[in-house]
């Protein structure tokens, strides 16, 4: 399929903290202060291992002027309201959860997209709508892909990959989903939200093989950024070259993909 156009259990971005001597430390438009997002899955009923809900929670860093140094260490990170799904959309099996952050609707505030394996080796995607006043979740916008992951033999290293970027130059972020498919190819799928928060599949490419044998391990990585300064992000894939290397060595390649704007 060549139409051209990728939680981590814990996603943490590092705050830029102003020192006490900085006169601009309280100016939020000039001093950036990030939060921490945790997304996970569990069975709400310990006697029912079939129902698996997913959870998400934002943590803030408590940094009022001139007081942070007097707070105990365990009081400096402040948990916000936890969100629990009640629709059995949690992780199916002992697998990884991936999270990436972007401004998907262009409102100037960051949202986060999560992805994990659901029933039938398909991928569940969720974008959280966040209340910016208290950092709670208003609602989640879900999408279940038709994608089928590579066969699982109980190896929890099998992973889904996410990355965000502005691929069409509209000053709003889109996101990329990458995974090793049932067909033993690397799939890269592009999603937009068209100014909202509901994931909308746009296009896909799967032009690089990644055999599932001898072991099913995470052998690919993906990122997105504007490498040629044209105002639109590109995609870079790194993975194992199945046609090179030896018994105990892997050859690694890197490949850049450009995104044709007319797919939007």
ABEGO torsion letter per residue (X at the ends): XBABXXXXABBBBBBBBBBAABAAAABAAABBBBBBBBBBBBBABAABAABBBBBBBBBBBBBBBGAAAABBAAAABBBBBBBBBAAGABBBEBBBBBBBBBBAAGAGBBBBBBBBBBBGGBBBBBBBBBBAAAGBBABBBBBBBABBBBBBAGBAABBBBBBBBBAAGAGBBBBBBBBBBAAGBBBBBBBBAGGBABBBBABBBBABBBBAOABBBBABBBBBBBAAGAGBBBBBBBBBBAABEBAABBBBBBBBBBBBAAAX
